[in-house]
Amino acid sequence: MRLALIGNNRRVGAEKRDYYEVLGISREADERTIRLAFHSLAREWHPDIAHKAEAELRFRELAEAYSVLSKHETRVMYDRYGYRGRGNQAGHRSGGEAPSTSTRRRDVHLDLYLRSFEAEDGARPVVEFRADGLCPECLASGDTAGCTRCDGTGVLEAERRLRVRVPPGLEDGAQLRVAGEGHQVGRDSAAGDLLIKVHVLPAPRDRRWVRYVALILLVVATVVLAVYLTR
């Protein structure tokens, strides 16, 4: 997962798969083809059915693609401004202003504490947070109104675990943005972002104490092992 760094004029584009590729359809697919493709893949990757580590992430990706391509207005905007394939970070624009972000759900805010050497050298920590997402039950079946899992709202709050790539050289107070990992209000709305505020813990005044402690522990372990073996 790649991040965008906010505030220091450094940006790293967020990688996304093309929504048509996600559903395995052509760009000329009609509404029925889109719906059938989603329902088929949603059943295959439903978190309650597909017992694979990537099932939840894959299902969210399918639901996000379907929420955009199943509506004429959002599909037109996506075709005009959205991603055009793997590795395309900026997307293709055909002129005019960028689409409004008013349809985004609110962002998720998270604090991340890094040791000084992690901030200097970069890190790949796993972060945990809770966020609203599309209900896997009713979106897979297409029957939102009769869903008892989400009470017909189409949205469920769930725990998420995400490994993020933190670029080297971060300073205390820097903010990272993970696009599309925030709250999502429903199938007609795009997801918000995950905003991570970085807190850099101060480095020890004298790093030699780390070596001293390690040496002491090694000596103690050696003595304990020697006593154990002589019994």
N, C-alpha and C positions, 0 to 999 in steps of 0.2 A: 504494500500500500504506500503510495507516494503522497507527499504532503506539500502544501503551499505554505511558505513562511511569510507571515504578515508583519509589516512594520520596519523591516530592514532592507526593503527594495530587492529582496531575493525571493524568487518564486520557483517552485517545482511543480510542474503540471500534474494533475491527478489523472491516472490512467483509467479509462473506461472502455468496455467493449461496445461495439456498435449494437444498438438495440435490435436491428434486423438480424444480426449474427446471433445474438442471444436466443432469439426465437427460432432461428434456422429457417428464415423465410426471405424472399426477395423483396426489394424495395417497391415492387409493383403489387404486392399481396393485397387482396381485398380484406374487408372487415371479418368475413367468415373465416378466411384462412388464418388470420391473426388470432382469432378467438380459439379455433381448433388447435392451433400450434401451442398456444399458451396452456390450455386445459390438458393437453397430452403431456407436455413437459412438467406442468405443475404436479400432476399425479405421480410422475416418476421421481420428482425431487421434493415431494412433500416431506417436511422434517419428521413426521410421524411414520413415514413409510421407508424413506431412503436412509438407512442407518449408516451414513457416511459423514465424516467430519465436515465436509464442505456443503452439506445439504442445505443448511439454513441460509448460508451466504448465496448459494446458487438459487434458492427459491426467491430470496429478496431481489436478486438480479432479474429473475423472470418477471416478478410482480412489477418491478420498476419499469421494465421494458413494455409490458402490457399496458400499464397505466398511461403511458405516453402514446403508444401507437394505436390503442383502441379508440381514441377520441380524435375526431377530425382536426379540431383546433390545435391540440397539443402536438399532433403528428405533423401538421404543416409547419409549426414552429421548430420542431425537431429537425425536419428535413431541411429547413432553411439555416438553422444555427447549430444543430447538434453535431455529434461526432460522426465521422465518415469512415471509420474503420479502426483497426488495431493500431495503437501507437500515435494516432492523431490527437494531439493534446489540445489544440486550440479550436478545432472545428472549422467549418467552412461557412463563411458569411456571404450573402448575396447582395449586401448593401443595406443601408439604413441602420437604425439603432439596434443594439443587442436586446433580446427579449427581457421583459420585466421580471424581476425576482420576487414580485409580490405574491406569486403563487407558492412560494416556498414555505414549508412548515418552519417553526422556530428551531433555532440551532440548539445543539447540546453543548454545554460548557463543562470542561473537565480540567482538573489540575494534575500536572505531572511533575513529580520530583525526581531530579537527576543528580547523581553525584558529579563532582567537578570534572572527573576524567571522562565521564559519559558525555557531558556537554562539549568537552573539547574534541573528543575523538568520534562522536556520533554513537548511536545506540539503536537497538530494535526492541524496545520494551513491549510487553503485552498490556493493554489497557482494558479495563472493564467499566461498563457504564450501562445505563438503562435508557431505552429510547422507544418511542411509538413506531410501530411498523405495520404493514398490511397483514391482516389476519390470514394465516395459511389455510384455514379451514374453508371459509366462505369464498375466498378468491379462487381456490382450486375447484370448488363446485359451481361457482357462479351464482350462488343463492345467498346474497348478503342478508336479506330481510329475515330469513329463517335460521340464521346462525346463532346458536346458543353460546358459542365459545367467546364471541365478542359482543353479544347482545345486539347484533345487527348494526354495529357501528362500522364494521370493516377494518377496525384498527385494534391492535393489542400492544401493550407495553411489554417489552422483553429484555432480558439481560443479554448483553453483547460482549464478546471478547474479540479484540482486534490487535494484531501486531502491527505496529507503526514503525516506519523508518525515520529516525531523527537525524537530520544532517549535522555534521560536525560544526563546531564553532558557535554554538548557541549561547546567548547571554541570558542572565536572569530576567524574567519578565517577557521573553519572546512568546509569540503566539503562533501556533500551527493550525492549519485548516485541513481537515479531511473531507473532501467534497462528497455529498450524498450519504453520509452516515449519521445525519441528524434525524429529527422526528419527521414522520410522514402522516398527514392527516387523513388520507384516503387515496383511492385509486386515481382520482382526477388531479392529485396534487403531487408535485415533485418533492423529494425529501430535502430537508435542511442539511446543514453541515455540522461536523463535529469540530468544535473549537477547543484546542488544548493550550492552556497557559502553562508555560514551563517555569519551574522554580529550580534554580541551581543551588544545591547545598554547598556551603563553604568547604573548601579543602582543609585538611588538617594542617596546623601550623608547621609541623615537622613530620615529614613522611617517614622518617627513619623509625618512628615508633611502630609502624606496621611491620617492619622487618624484625624488630626486637620481639614483638608479640609472637610472630610466627616462629622465631627461633626458640623462644621459651616453650611454646606449645609442642614443638618438635622434641625438645629435650625431655619434657614431662612425659610425652607419649613413649619415648624410648625407654625411660626409666620404668614406667608402668609395664611395658612389654617385657623388659628384662626380669622384673620381679615375678611376673606371671609365668615366664618360662622356667624359672629356677624352682618353682614350687613342685 
